[in-house]
Amino acid sequence: MGNGFDVSKIVGFEWDKGNLEHVKKHNVNYRECEEVFLNKPLIVNEDETHSQTEERFRVYGQTNKKRLIFMIFTIRNNKIRVISCRDQNKKERKEFQEAGGEIYEKT
């Protein structure tokens, strides 16, 4: 891969028992993970800290219901494989907001 990934080559998502259980542990539904890639702003950075064996990426985004999500993923066989997904923390929300994301208060 090298420098990032080519979105035009992505053909879907790779889900299995392992990553489904991991995102569920953080009370995130796999569909919410997929929604993040369809909403703007979507902030994607390389995750050099955790990229020893394969290229990984960090994502700051939001679901259709405006839930702010932080995600780690990799690309395998032209599919997005979510490694971890959880709610954004305070620092991540600030970075998301600085990139143009809106913070919605829970009602």
C-alpha positions as CSV (number, residue, x, y, z in Angstrom):
1,M,0.0,0.0,0.0
2,G,2.5,2.6,1.0
3,N,1.0,6.1,1.3
4,G,-2.6,5.7,2.3
5,F,-5.2,3.8,0.3
6,D,-7.2,4.2,-2.9
7,V,-10.9,4.6,-1.9
8,S,-12.0,3.7,-5.4
9,K,-10.6,0.2,-4.9
10,I,-12.6,-0.5,-1.7
11,V,-15.3,-3.1,-2.2
12,G,-16.9,-3.3,1.2
13,F,-16.1,-4.3,4.8
14,E,-14.6,-7.4,6.3
15,W,-16.4,-8.6,9.4
16,D,-15.9,-11.7,11.5
17,K,-16.5,-12.9,15.0
18,G,-13.3,-11.2,16.2
19,N,-13.8,-7.7,15.1
20,L,-17.6,-7.8,15.6
21,E,-17.1,-8.8,19.3
22,H,-14.5,-6.1,19.7
23,V,-16.7,-3.2,18.5
24,K,-19.7,-4.6,20.5
25,K,-17.5,-4.4,23.6
26,H,-17.5,-0.6,23.1
27,N,-21.3,-0.6,22.6
28,V,-20.9,0.2,18.9
29,N,-22.9,-1.5,16.2
30,Y,-21.0,-2.6,13.1
31,R,-23.5,-0.7,11.0
32,E,-22.5,2.5,12.9
33,C,-18.9,1.8,11.9
34,E,-19.9,1.6,8.2
35,E,-22.0,4.7,8.5
36,V,-19.0,6.8,9.6
37,F,-17.5,6.3,6.1
38,L,-20.6,7.8,4.5
39,N,-20.8,11.0,6.6
40,K,-18.8,14.2,6.6
41,P,-16.4,15.3,7.9
42,L,-14.4,12.1,7.7
43,I,-10.9,12.6,9.0
44,V,-8.5,9.7,8.2
45,N,-4.8,9.6,9.3
46,E,-2.2,6.9,9.1
47,D,-1.7,5.2,12.5
48,E,2.0,4.9,12.5
49,T,2.2,3.9,16.2
50,H,0.3,0.7,15.7
51,S,1.3,-0.2,12.1
52,Q,4.0,-2.8,12.7
53,T,2.7,-5.6,10.5
54,E,0.1,-3.9,8.3
55,E,-0.8,-0.3,7.5
56,R,-3.4,1.0,9.9
57,F,-5.5,4.2,9.8
58,R,-7.3,6.3,12.5
59,V,-10.7,7.7,11.7
60,Y,-12.6,10.6,13.3
61,G,-16.2,10.6,12.1
62,Q,-19.9,10.4,12.9
63,T,-22.8,8.1,12.5
64,N,-26.1,9.0,10.9
65,K,-27.4,9.9,14.3
66,K,-24.4,12.2,14.9
67,R,-22.6,9.9,17.3
68,L,-18.9,10.9,17.3
69,I,-16.7,7.8,16.6
70,F,-13.0,7.1,16.8
71,M,-12.0,4.1,14.8
72,I,-8.8,2.1,13.8
73,F,-9.0,0.1,10.6
74,T,-6.8,-1.6,8.0
75,I,-7.3,-2.6,4.4
76,R,-7.3,-6.3,3.5
77,N,-8.2,-7.6,0.1
78,N,-9.7,-4.2,-0.9
79,K,-12.0,-4.3,2.2
80,I,-12.1,-2.1,5.2
81,R,-11.4,-4.2,8.3
82,V,-12.4,-2.4,11.5
83,I,-9.9,-3.2,14.3
84,S,-11.3,-1.0,17.0
85,C,-14.2,1.5,17.3
86,R,-15.4,3.6,20.2
87,D,-16.8,7.0,21.2
88,Q,-14.5,9.9,20.7
89,N,-12.8,11.2,23.9
90,K,-12.6,14.9,24.7
91,K,-9.3,15.5,22.9
92,E,-10.6,13.6,19.8
93,R,-13.8,15.7,19.8
94,K,-11.7,18.8,19.8
95,E,-9.7,17.6,16.8
96,F,-12.9,16.6,15.0
97,Q,-14.4,20.0,15.7
98,E,-11.2,21.8,14.5
99,A,-11.5,19.9,11.2
100,G,-15.0,21.1,10.6
101,G,-17.1,18.6,12.5
102,E,-20.0,19.8,14.6
103,I,-20.5,18.7,18.2
104,Y,-24.1,18.0,19.0
105,E,-25.3,18.0,22.6
106,K,-27.3,14.9,23.7
107,T,-30.9,15.8,24.3
